[in-house]
C-alpha cells in the first residue's frame, strides 16, 4: 500500500519543483544556479527540470487551475525570499482536497479528507 504522503513525494513534489524551477528561470530571470539554491537542489537538477528530463509527466497539476495557481504563488514567494514552508503545506492540502493523487494512491479516500 502506498500512503498519500509517499505518492505526493514521488509523483507530485517533483512536478511542483519542475514548475517552480521553470517559473524562477523564465519568469523571474534566475540563473539555474540561483534557482537550484532557492529550491535546495543542484544546477543539473534544474537543467533536467527545464528540459523535462525529470518530472516530465504533464497533467493533473497543470490541468487544475487552483493547484497551478498555488504553485505559481509559491514560486513568487520563493523568488521574493519569503519562507515557503507553510505554502508547501497548503499545496499538499490542496492536492488532497482536490483529489489530485487519488488515481495513484491506494489509501482509503477518507484518509485525505480527515487531514484537511
C-alpha positions as CSV (number, residue, x, y, z in Angstrom):
1,X,0.0,0.0,0.0
2,X,1.3,3.5,-0.9
3,X,0.1,6.1,1.5
4,X,-0.8,9.5,0.1
5,X,2.4,11.2,1.6
6,X,4.5,8.7,-0.4
7,X,2.6,9.4,-3.6
8,X,3.0,13.1,-3.1
9,X,6.7,12.8,-2.6
10,X,7.2,10.5,-5.5
11,X,4.8,11.9,-8.1
12,X,3.6,15.4,-7.1
13,X,6.5,17.1,-5.5
14,X,8.9,16.6,-8.4
15,X,6.4,18.1,-10.8
16,X,5.9,21.0,-8.4
17,X,9.6,21.6,-8.2
18,X,9.8,21.5,-12.0
19,X,7.1,24.1,-12.3
20,X,8.8,26.3,-9.7
21,X,12.2,25.9,-11.5
22,X,10.7,27.0,-14.8
23,X,8.9,29.9,-13.1
24,X,12.1,31.1,-11.4
25,X,14.2,30.9,-14.5
26,X,11.7,32.1,-17.2
27,X,9.5,34.5,-15.3
28,X,11.8,35.8,-12.6
29,X,15.1,35.7,-14.5
30,X,17.0,33.5,-12.1
31,X,20.1,31.6,-13.3
32,X,19.9,27.8,-13.0
33,X,22.4,28.0,-10.2
34,X,20.4,30.6,-8.2
35,X,17.1,28.6,-8.8
36,X,18.9,25.5,-7.5
37,X,20.0,27.3,-4.3
38,X,16.4,28.6,-3.8
39,X,15.0,25.1,-4.2
40,X,17.7,23.4,-2.2
41,X,18.9,21.2,-5.1
42,X,21.6,21.3,-7.8
43,X,22.0,23.1,-11.0
44,X,22.0,19.8,-13.0
45,X,18.6,19.0,-11.4
46,X,17.3,22.4,-12.5
47,X,18.6,21.7,-16.0
48,X,16.8,18.4,-16.0
49,X,13.5,20.0,-14.9
50,X,13.8,22.6,-17.6
51,X,14.5,20.1,-20.3
52,X,11.7,17.9,-18.9
53,X,14.1,15.0,-18.2
54,X,12.8,14.9,-14.6
55,X,9.2,15.2,-13.6
56,X,8.1,15.2,-17.3
57,X,4.6,13.9,-16.7
58,X,2.3,16.7,-17.5
59,X,-1.3,16.6,-16.4
60,X,-3.0,16.7,-13.1
61,X,-1.2,19.7,-11.7
62,X,-1.3,21.8,-14.9
63,X,-4.9,20.9,-15.5
64,X,-6.1,22.1,-12.1
65,X,-6.2,25.9,-12.1
66,X,-6.4,26.2,-8.3
67,X,-3.4,24.0,-7.7
68,X,-1.4,25.5,-10.5
69,X,-2.2,29.0,-9.1
70,X,-0.9,27.9,-5.7
71,X,2.3,26.5,-7.2
72,X,2.9,29.8,-9.1
73,X,2.2,31.8,-6.0
74,X,4.8,29.6,-4.2
75,X,7.3,30.4,-6.9
76,X,6.6,34.1,-6.5
77,X,7.1,33.8,-2.7
78,X,10.3,31.9,-3.2
79,X,11.6,34.5,-5.7
80,X,10.9,37.3,-3.3
81,X,12.8,35.5,-0.5
82,X,9.8,34.6,1.7
83,X,9.6,31.4,3.9
84,X,7.6,28.9,1.8
85,X,7.2,26.1,4.3
86,X,3.6,26.8,5.1
87,X,2.8,27.4,1.4
88,X,4.1,23.8,0.6
89,X,1.8,22.5,3.3
90,X,-1.1,24.4,1.7
91,X,-0.3,22.8,-1.7
92,X,-0.3,19.4,-0.1
93,X,-3.6,20.2,1.5
94,X,-4.9,21.4,-1.9
95,X,-3.7,18.2,-3.6
96,X,-5.7,16.1,-1.0
97,X,-8.8,18.3,-1.1
98,X,-9.0,18.3,-4.9
99,X,-8.2,14.5,-5.0
100,X,-5.2,15.1,-7.4
101,X,-3.4,12.0,-6.0
102,X,-6.4,9.7,-5.9
103,X,-5.6,7.9,-9.2
104,X,-2.2,7.0,-7.8
105,X,-2.9,6.4,-4.1
106,X,-4.1,3.1,-2.6
107,X,-5.1,4.6,0.7
108,X,-8.7,4.9,1.8
109,X,-10.2,8.1,0.3
110,X,-11.5,9.2,3.7
111,X,-7.9,9.4,4.9
112,X,-7.1,12.5,2.9
113,X,-10.3,14.3,3.9
114,X,-9.7,13.6,7.6
115,X,-6.4,15.5,7.4
116,X,-7.7,18.7,5.8
